[in-house]
Amino acid sequence: MLFKKKFEEQTVNGVRMGNGTVAFRGVKLNVHCFFIDGVLIDTGAQSLQRFFTPFFQQLDIEKVVITHFHEDHTGCAAYLQEKFQVPIFMNDLMINYCTKKADYPMYRQVFWGRRKPFRAEAIGKTFQSANASWTVINTPGHAIDHLAFLNEATGQLFTGDLYCQEKTKVVLREENILEIIASLKRVLTYDFEEVFCNHAGFLKNGRKALERKLDYLLDLEGNIVKLYREGNTPEEIKDLLFPKKYPIAFFSSGEWDSIHIVNSIIKHHEKVSI
């Protein structure tokens, strides 16, 4: 299979950024990792390890912190642990899962590689780097263990996959839109401006970007609930609000799809109305 891969580096306001991209048959996926003040935030994908390795070798990594367990964020964790003997910290909910061999669909293994087992420690509510204190913010929704990290010294927020893009069109089957809304509201209670997203990269006006995403999801929630109460089925709602067909939905056999947005919101409101 002809996969096209590339890697780019840049430094923005003291944050060193590595961005790897994998493209195949109309599906193009990318993932960043970030380094500041001795801390590496996420590790990239195993399928891109040969691209990330030279980037890692330039850094004086003292610790690794993980936003969530997905393989595009933890794929090089085992390599970093074996090569540099650095401690790795993450939400304790998925620590045991990460000590085992990769267990996720084949298309994800094809794109992101097979994550090797690694050992992590529970991160807690705060941590220290050389020159800063950091706040760990629980931000579930995209994944049950999802975290965001706020550098108190710089006011820079690292959001993992909380943002990704302003107008979400497809999500994973297990994502919870109402939890994402709550997580966006939670991070917006903190003092920050710059945001570093693992897929969108650097967001200069990050607070405004997160506010726009929150507004979009709230409007989307209202529209879905209204259409459902008017008697439309989830599939009909999907066709009305998300008429475009996305290659990732076909390639993932439906694990990624717009219907999961609709179902997530309807399921929540059905529980509330009982």
JOVEN-V999510 format. One record per helix or strand of 3 or more residues. SS is the DSSP state (H for helix, E for strand). FROM is the first residue (numbers start at 1). TO is the last residue. If there is no record, write none. Layout:
BEGIN
SS,FROM,TO
SS,FROM,TO
END
This chain:
BEGIN
E,4,12
E,15,24
E,27,36
E,39,41
H,46,57
E,63,65
H,71,74
H,77,84
E,87,90
H,92,98
H,106,112
E,126,128
E,133,138
E,147,151
E,156,160
H,177,187
E,195,197
E,201,203
H,206,229
H,234,241
H,247,251
H,259,273
END
